[in-house]
Amino acid sequence: MPLSTSTSVNYSEGRHVAYRFTGTAGETFNFDIQSASNPFRTQYTLRDPAGNEVALSGSGNTRFAKLLTTGEYTFFIRGISVGDV
């Protein structure tokens, strides 16, 4: 998925979706939650090309991260089930 792309995501508890994109060092990755049935039961993870977790900053419905490496990144959205809490 190219950066600057909007998409809708459907997922449920205990399930996840993953998006891959090519990022360039110095770019900023951000996402904005437009609506969610339960945003507090959702986990977001960004992994760099080496598989390391990238810290996401921000608050409310907006998160962002500065990309430090050029390559393929993976962004995961996971519905947290009651057993995970």
N, C-alpha and C positions, 0 to 999 in steps of 0.2 A: 504494500500500500504506500503510495507516495505521501510525503509530508504535505500539509495543507489540504488534506482530504477529510471530508465529513462522512460519517457513516453511522448507521444504526446497529446496535448490538442487542441480540436476544440471548439470554443465558438464564440458568436457574441455579438454585442452591446446589453446591457440590460440583458444579460444572464450570468450565472455563473456555474462553476463546483467546486466541493469540493472533496478533498482527505483526508482520515483519515489514521493515522498511529500511532503506539505505540512508544512513545519516552521515553527515560530514562534520568533522571536528569543528567546534565553534558554533554550530547551529543550536537552536533551542527547540526542544520537543515540548509541546504542551497539549493538554486535552481539557475539555470543558464538558462537564456532565450537564446535558440539557434537561434530562428528566430521568428518574429512576424510581422504581416501585419501592425500593428500600436501599438507598445509597450507603447506609451505615453497615450493611451486611455485604459489602463488596470490597474486594481486595484488588489493588492495582500494583503491578510489578513491571519495571522496565529493566531489561537485560542488555548489556553491551555486547559487541561482537565476540568477546572472550567468555561470555556467559556470566559475568559479574553483575550483581544487582546495582542499578544506578539509583541514587537517592532522588526522590521526587519532592519538590518544594511546593508551597502554595497552601491555600486554605479554601474552605467552602467547596464550591464545585469546580475549581480550577487548580490544576497541578502542572508543573513544568520541571524540566531538567536541562542543563547545558550538556551537550554531547562532547565528550573529550576525545573520542576516537572516531575515525572514519571506518565505516563498514556496516554490516547488517545488524540491526537491533531488533529485539522482540519485545512487544508490549502485551502483557497478559492481563485479562480481566476475569476475576474469579468470584462466583457467588459463594459466600461462606455459609455452610450449613450449621445448624444448631450444635452439632457434635464437635465442630471446630472451635467453638468459643470456650 
